[in-house]
């Protein structure tokens, strides 16, 4: 994926900063001996945020490749297979 689009780049960086803050929050929760329920709830939120960021990157990649590249039929078929494989890797 190409992050030439400043809006896309800013969006993913903002998402990653949020995830980073959530992870630091869990580290603090552990230091403070917070309940397992609270920690698991925060970890669930982190997982959802990572999944959302992954989907966003995948969507941007698909749009970039499909709209900005000159693919012949074979290249498009290969791209779709590759894209399908990436979908399976999203947490």
C-alpha positions in Angstrom: 0.0 0.0 0.0 1.1 3.5 -0.7 0.5 6.2 1.9 0.8 9.0 -0.6 -2.7 10.2 0.4 -2.1 12.5 3.5 -5.6 11.9 4.8 -5.2 8.2 4.7 -1.8 8.4 6.3 -3.0 10.7 9.1 -6.0 8.4 9.7 -4.0 5.3 10.2 -1.4 7.1 12.3 -4.2 8.4 14.5 -5.6 4.9 14.9 -2.2 3.5 15.8 -1.6 6.2 18.4 -4.9 5.3 20.0 -4.0 1.7 20.1 -0.6 2.6 21.6 -2.3 4.6 24.3 -4.7 1.7 25.0 -1.7 -0.7 25.4 0.0 1.7 27.8 -3.2 1.9 29.7 -3.2 -1.9 30.1 0.4 -1.8 31.3 -0.7 0.8 33.9 -3.7 -1.3 34.9 -1.4 -4.3 35.6 1.0 -2.2 37.6 -2.0 -0.9 39.6 -3.3 -4.5 40.2 -6.6 -3.8 38.5 -9.1 -6.6 38.1 -8.8 -9.2 35.4 -12.2 -8.2 34.2 -11.1 -4.6 33.6 -7.9 -5.7 31.9 -9.7 -8.2 29.6 -12.3 -5.5 28.7 -9.5 -3.2 27.7 -7.7 -5.9 25.8 -10.9 -6.6 23.9 -11.1 -2.9 22.9 -7.5 -3.1 21.7 -8.2 -6.1 19.6 -11.2 -4.4 18.0 -9.1 -1.3 17.3 -6.4 -3.4 15.7 -9.0 -5.2 13.6 -10.5 -1.9 12.5 -7.1 -0.4 11.6 -6.3 -3.6 9.6 -9.5 -3.4 7.7 -8.9 0.3 7.0 -5.4 -0.4 5.6 -6.7 -3.3 3.5 -9.5 -1.1 2.1 -7.1 1.7 1.2 -4.8 -0.8 -0.4 -7.6 -2.3 -2.5 -8.8 1.2 -3.6 -5.2 2.3 -4.4 -4.5 -0.8 -6.4 -7.8 -1.1 -8.3 -8.1 2.6 -9.1 -4.5 3.7 -9.6 -2.9 0.7 -11.3 -3.2 -0.4 -14.9 -3.8 -4.2 -14.4 -4.5 -6.6 -17.2 -7.0 -9.5 -16.4 -4.3 -11.8 -15.1 -2.9 -9.2 -12.7 -6.4 -8.3 -11.5 -7.1 -12.0 -10.8 -3.8 -12.3 -8.9 -4.6 -9.2 -6.9 -8.1 -10.5 -5.9 -6.5 -13.7 -4.7 -3.9 -11.8 -2.8 -6.5 -9.6 -1.3 -8.7 -12.5 -0.2 -5.6 -14.0 1.5 -5.1 -10.8 3.4 -8.7 -10.7 4.6 -8.1 -14.1 6.2 -5.1 -12.7 8.2 -7.1 -9.9 9.8 -7.6 -10.7 13.5 
